Amino acid sequence: MTADIDLGHPQAQAIQSDEDVVRVRQLVRAVAVAVKLSLVDQTKVVTAASELARNTLVYGGGGSVEVTTVDNGRRKGVRIVFADSGPGIADLNLAMTDGYTSGGGLGLGLSGSRRLVDEFEIETSPDTGTRITVTKWSR
């Protein structure tokens, strides 16, 4: 899959099905390998992306992801933006609490994803849905 990746441009992927969640994982892994993240950091960012893609599908009713390489002059990394037009997150503080789940899951989605990446930003509103941006930097 890395042969198909143009590291100079963001890579977009719709999230409308379980198969799309798998595609997101493959895309994130390919970009993480291309920017030379360690195997441990590849696994962390792919795990976070998988959780966030699933949340986009299940709670946001589907949406999209954009995967971009970033470079701050010292390190390279992967930035991933998940966006949906769903109902937003009613209580963001509660949703970010370890162990909280609004479904039948383990409750590790948002808080666990936040711990797996270096930067985590979330914007949510009932009017615009949810947008989560995560970044993982090389060591």
C-alpha positions in Angstrom: 0.0 0.0 0.0 2.9 2.4 0.6 3.5 2.6 -3.2 0.1 4.3 -3.5 0.8 7.0 -0.9 1.8 10.4 -2.0 3.5 11.8 1.2 3.3 15.3 -0.1 -0.5 15.4 0.0 -3.2 14.5 2.6 -4.7 11.0 2.1 -8.5 10.9 2.5 -10.7 7.9 3.3 -14.4 7.8 3.8 -15.6 5.9 6.9 -19.0 4.4 6.1 -18.4 0.7 7.0 -16.4 -1.8 9.0 -14.3 -2.3 5.8 -13.5 1.4 5.8 -12.2 1.1 9.4 -9.8 -1.6 8.2 -8.7 0.7 5.3 -8.1 3.5 7.8 -5.8 1.3 9.8 -3.9 0.2 6.7 -3.5 3.8 5.5 -2.3 5.0 8.9 0.2 2.1 9.2 1.6 2.8 5.7 2.1 6.5 6.4 3.6 5.7 9.9 6.1 3.3 8.2 6.9 5.9 5.5 7.8 8.6 8.1 9.9 6.0 9.9 7.9 5.8 13.2 9.3 3.0 15.4 7.3 -0.3 15.5 5.9 0.6 19.0 4.8 4.1 17.8 3.3 2.6 14.6 1.2 0.3 16.8 0.1 3.1 19.1 -1.0 5.4 16.2 -2.7 2.6 14.4 -4.6 1.5 17.6 -5.7 5.1 18.2 -6.8 5.5 14.6 -8.7 2.3 14.7 -10.6 3.4 17.9 -11.3 6.8 16.5 -12.4 5.5 13.1 -14.8 3.1 14.8 -16.2 5.9 17.0 -16.7 8.0 13.8 -18.7 5.1 12.3 -20.7 4.1 15.3 -21.4 7.3 17.1 -21.0 9.8 14.3 -22.9 7.8 11.7 -19.9 7.7 9.5 -17.6 10.4 8.2 -14.1 10.8 6.9 -10.4 10.8 7.8 -7.5 12.7 6.4 -4.0 11.4 7.0 -1.1 13.8 6.5 2.7 13.7 7.1 4.0 16.6 9.2 7.5 17.9 9.8 8.4 20.4 12.5 12.1 20.7 11.4 13.3 18.3 14.0 11.0 15.3 13.6 8.5 13.9 11.2 5.1 12.5 12.2 1.6 11.6 11.2 -1.4 13.8 11.7 -4.9 12.3 11.4 -8.1 14.2 11.3 -11.4 12.4 11.9 -14.6 14.3 11.1 -18.3 13.4 11.2 -21.6 15.3 11.0 -23.2 13.3 13.8 -24.9 14.6 17.0 -21.6 15.6 18.7 -20.6 14.4 22.2 -23.1 15.6 24.8 -20.7 15.5 27.7 -17.1 15.7 26.6 -15.6 15.7 30.1 -17.5 12.5 30.9 -16.6 10.9 27.5 -12.9 11.6 28.1 -13.0 9.8 31.5 -11.3 6.4 31.7 -13.8 3.6 31.9 -16.7 5.6 30.6 -18.7 4.0 27.7 -21.9 5.0 26.1 -22.1 1.6 24.4 -21.0 -1.9 25.3 -17.3 -1.3 24.8 -14.5 -1.0 27.3 -14.7 2.7 27.6 -11.1 3.2 26.4 -11.8 4.8 23.1 -11.3 8.6 23.6 -9.2 8.6 26.7 -7.1 5.6 25.5 -6.6 7.2 22.1 -5.4 10.4 23.8 -2.8 8.5 25.7 -1.5 6.7 22.6 -0.7 9.9 20.6 1.5 13.0 21.3 -1.2 15.6 20.4 -5.0 15.3 20.7 -7.5 17.9 19.9 -11.3 17.5 19.9 -14.0 19.9 18.7 -17.7 18.7 19.1 -21.1 20.3 18.8 -24.6 19.1 18.1 -24.7 21.5 15.1 -21.4 20.5 13.4 -20.6 17.0 14.6 -17.2 16.0 15.9 -13.7 16.6 14.6 -10.7 14.9 16.3 -7.1 15.7 15.3 -4.3 13.5 16.6 -0.6 13.6 15.9 2.2 11.1 16.6 5.8 12.2 16.2 8.9 10.1 15.5 11.3 9.8 18.5 
